[in-house]
Amino acid sequence: MKMIIAYIQPFMESRVMAALHQMPEVSGATFSVVRGFGRGRLKREGSHGEANRDDACLVASSARARLEIFVPDSAVDKVRSAIQSAAHTGNPGDGKILVLPVERCVQIRTGEEGDTSL
C-alpha cells in the first residue's frame, strides 16, 4: 500500500477530483489548502534568460491544494498518472507528486487492516 501526496494549483483541484472519481481503485481522497514557497529565478539585465545559481531567490508564499490518497500498490502508477494529467498546465508551479510506502493501515470502525481497510 502507498500514500500519494500531491501539491497542485488550487484551480486544478476540481479537474483532479473528477479524474479520481472515475477510478474504481480510489475509495476516497483528502484535499486541503496549504501555503508555502518555492525557489524562483531572477533575470539580470542583459542576461538573455540565462539563470545562474546566484540568481536563486525566495518567491512569496502562495496557496496550493494538497491531496492525500491511499492506494493499493497495483494502482499507484494509474492514480499517479491520472493526477499528473489532470493537474498539468505546462506552466511553472504545476506541483509535485510524492509516493510514500505505508507500513500499516487500520479501519477504525471495523478493525480491518491492509488493502481491505481502504
Secondary structure, 3 states (H helix, E strand, C coil): CEEEEEEECHHHHHHHHHHHHCCCCCCCCEEEEEEECCEEECCCCCCCCCCCHHHEEECCCEEEEEEEEEECHHHHHHHHHHHHHHHCCCCCCCEEEEEEECCCCECCCCCCEHHHHC
